[in-house]
Amino acid sequence: MNFSKKVLPNGLRIITAPMKDHPTVTVMVLVEAGSKYETRAENGISHFLEHMCFKGTTKRPSALAITRELDSIGAQYNAFTSHEFTGYYAKSDFKHVNTALDVVSDIYLNSTLPESEMEKEKGVIIEEINMYEDLPQRKVQSVFSELLYGDTPAGWDIAGTKENVSSFTRSAMADYRRRHYVAEATVVIVSGNFDEQAVIADITEKFAGAHHGKKDGKEKVTEDQTKPAVKLFFKETDQAHFVLGVRTFDVYDKRSAMLRVLTSVLGGGMSSRLFQKIRDEMGAAYYVGVSNESFTDHGYFEIAAGVDQKRVGEVATAVLEELKRLKTENVSPEELKKAKDYLVGTMYLSLETSDALGDIYGYQEVMRKLIKTPNEMQKLIEAVSATDVRGLANALFTPEHLNFALVGRFKDENEFAKILSV
């Protein structure tokens, strides 16, 4: 699972990760452009641009021309937008690496952003926003982001608002692309079975003319929380969905491995503490998830669950009790080993595919991290001690830093503020 990195004269970065005798190859382009790079008036434009890049290029003048060519080689393909980067990819039989690379590079470099397609796509994206609004399990994530970061880029929804989407013009989108889709902010990743020298030569030729220049920056996140915070979104749902979480740290922090182990203790698999407590012992939830999200200048840890409206307070209290346990008791050697083995095992299982290997290297590079191989990640995880976990829990899970977001049939924030203050 080794990789190589090459930087072209225009600043574009190439990551190659060969997998000998593997049946597939994945081509991916990542660019440092996402909702955190937007202004309030631009919120949603990164996501809209991602959609529009599939609507036609100078070489492939329609969406059908793009999809027909990728379908003809049996490829899996898509794109995605996050807070800090956008990605385009295709995965195919390794014999079709040239086609996959040609199409993905063409989408990124030569999209024409046809105005007629843009007007139609506005309706598609507005319905996407409506869909998310109707999914309380998804909506509560937006409420949680708003609670933490308010009316700042880190608190805005990636899809933007319906008003913004309706107002975007082709010229505004082309201008945004010019300011952000620059070679210095772009990473091309190829993983799987391919001729490394030939692929690097092909990428070098295709991206030689990529837009080159200074990229617009983003607003830095500032953290300033001195007391617990609650945000409710009233919705007539059968089930209430909540997120209980705290601010953590950025993606470069040396405590990241400790936090991964702590997260695994609480939510790593069906034998984890919260799954056992909330689902198996209390019978209070079908899903309970634990995760941490890290960005270039901030991070947050969250526990999410969907529960009966009448049991929200009971379940939130049980979650807080588990957090207190981590602060007062060392995790046993057996449980610590299980949490680490779960992390390492699931990591290696996930890396059996070419797209997953591309993801792990591409993510680190686009976030401008020092790239670590899976073996190096494993060593960092295995080095975490019970004392590390307990110390980190005490640093993070303090009453004044707790946050609680809820979607359900509730209007009184004080009801939950009292729980967080205990």
Protein Blocks (a to p, Z undefined) as FASTA:
>chain_A
ZZcddddfkopacdddddehiabdcddddddddfklpcfklgojlmmmmmmmmnocfklm
cfklmmmmmmmnopacdddddfkbccddddddfklmmmmmmmmmmmmmmcgkiaklmmmm
mmmmmmmmmmmmmmmklmmmmmmmmmmnmpafklpcfklpfklmmmpcfklmmmmmmmmm
cfklpccddedjddfklmmmmmmmmmmmgccdddddddddddddfbdcddddddddfbdc
ddddddfbdfkbmklmmmmmmmmmmmgojkbmklmmmmmmnopafbdcddddddfkbccd
dddddddfklmmmmmmmmmmmmmmmmmpccdfklmmmmmmmmmmmmmmmmmpfklmmmmm
mmmmmnopacddfklmmmmmmmpcfklmmmmmmmmmgfklgccddddjdfblklmmmmmm
ZZ
